[in-house]
């Protein structure tokens, strides 16, 4: 039986498919949003569909790539009801419910959901006291 080279079979489509799959896998590995140590896979299938007389066969060549999904990003949402009983929610930014935080870029004091605290005479700016 004559050997067939994948370089020339079907116009070299197997090599083209492998190169495309390889690019997808390498890009997925380089993506910092995917798990680094999980396996990826490129499969090239040759599917033979012989004729009734067995003197010829169509060959379908296809590639399947198994990549790693984007890792889930998790946050916390605070859920409460207002005085009227309407449900309200906001993302917890400070990390601890009820804990104010300081915006590291501006130095402003913010609520646990990242909102500015309204000016109040009850709030003492300790930065002013230290001067």
N, C-alpha and C positions, 0 to 999 in steps of 0.2 A: 504494500500500500504506500502510496506517495505521501510524504510528510507535508503538512501545511504550516506555513509560517504565519504567526499572528501579525507580523509586520505588514503583510500584504493581503491577508484574508479579509474579504469584504471591504477592500480599499483601506485597510489599516484601522478600521473603526474600533477594534478592541483596544488598541493603544490610545486612541483619542479618548475613549470612554474612561480608561484607567487614569489618564492624565487629568481629566476633569474631576473624577472622584478623588484623586490624590489632592488636588487643589482645595476641594471642599473639606476634606479631613484635616489638612494642615491649617486651614483658616479656622476651623472649629477648635482645634487644639490650641491655637494662639489666642482665642477669644477668652479673656479673663472672666467672663460671665458664665463659663461652663466649668464643670468639674475637671480638674487637670488629670487625675489618675484613672479616669474611666476609659475603656476601650472604644475605639471607632472601627468601622468596617467598610471595605469596598468589596462588592461581589459583582463579578461579571459573569452573566449566564449566557450560555449558548443553548437555545431551545430548538430542537430539531422536529420538523413536521413533515414526515415522509409521505410521498404520494402512494396511491393504492398499488401501483405496479412496482414499488420499491426501487425504482430506477433513478429517483431524484428526491431531494428533500429541501424544503425551505429552512433556513436557519435564521432565527431571530436572535439578535445580540442585544442584550440590555444590561444596564448597570444599576445596582442598588447600593445606596450609601446609608450607613447607620451612623448618625452623629449624636453628640450629647446635647440635650436641651439646655436652654438658658436656665441657670440656677434661680430658684425663687428668691425674691427680695422681700423681707418681712418688715412690717412696721406695726405700730399699735394705734388703734383708733379708740378714742374715748367716746362713750355713748351716754347720754343723759337726757332728761326731759326738762323743759323750761317750766315756768310758773303756770302756763296755760295747758301743760300736758303734751306739748308738741315735742317730738323726738329731735334731738340735736346731736351732732357729732363733730369731732375735730381730731386731726392727727396729733398724737402725743409726740412732741419734739424733744422735750427735756430729758426723757427717759424715765421720769418718775412722776406719777400723777400728783398734781398740786405743787410741784417743785418749780419755782421760778428759775430762770437761767440767764446768763449773760451772753449777749451776742458778741462773739470774739472779734468781729470786724468793726463794730461800732461802739462797743462798750455799754450798750443799752441793756436794761433789765427787761426781760420778756416773760410772759406767762409760760406755762408748761406746753401750750400749743403754739408758741412762737409769736404771739400777738404782743403789741406794745402795751405796757401798763399805763393807764391814763394818769396824768399828773394829779397828785393829791397832796394835801398838806400833812397827811398822816405818814407819808413816806419820807424817811430821813435818808438823804444822800450822804453816806459815810465818807465818800471821797471828799466832800466839801468840809466835813468835820475834821479831817486830817490836816487840812491846810493851816 
